[in-house]
């Protein structure tokens, strides 16, 4: 018997799951999302749209990331607003 592993033929190789194929957030970092929102709306409007302290009191990307990584409901709101912004930009012909 050989000590080398036997590789299955290509048609029998395990397939990577395509769970993320249709996820528009796949591959985006939370930092990229927060930065895009802050650039697009500005911190003041972002704080009005999602009234959380990290957007309204001395806002920064760093403080926002610390809060959003620990707070799933707030992260969902931010991701939802990002998707909304993307849809609006596509409709306006900018995306």
C-alpha positions, 0 to 999 in steps of 0.5 A, spaced: 500 500 500 502 507 498 503 512 503 500 517 498 493 519 499 488 517 494 484 523 491 477 522 488 476 524 481 474 531 479 467 529 478 467 526 485 470 531 489 466 535 495 463 541 492 463 547 496 456 549 499 453 555 495 449 558 501 452 565 500 451 565 492 445 570 492 447 574 499 449 581 497 453 582 503 457 576 502 465 578 502 463 585 505 466 587 511 462 591 517 467 596 516 466 597 509 459 597 510 459 603 516 464 607 512 460 607 506 453 609 510 457 614 513 460 617 506 453 617 503 449 619 509 453 623 513 453 621 521 448 626 523 443 623 518 445 616 519 444 617 527 437 619 525 435 613 520 438 608 526 438 612 532 444 609 536 449 612 541 455 610 536 452 614 531 450 620 535 455 621 540 462 622 538 461 618 532 467 614 529 468 608 525 471 604 530 466 606 536 461 603 531 464 597 529 465 595 537 458 596 538 455 593 532 460 587 533 456 586 540 449 588 538 446 583 533 439 587 532 443 594 531 448 590 526 441 587 522 439 595 522 445 597 519 446 591 514 438 593 512 440 600 511 446 598 507 442 594 502 437 599 502 442 604 500 445 600 494 438 599 491 436 606 491 443 607 488 441 602 482 435 605 481 438 612 480 443 609 475 449 610 480 451 603 481 
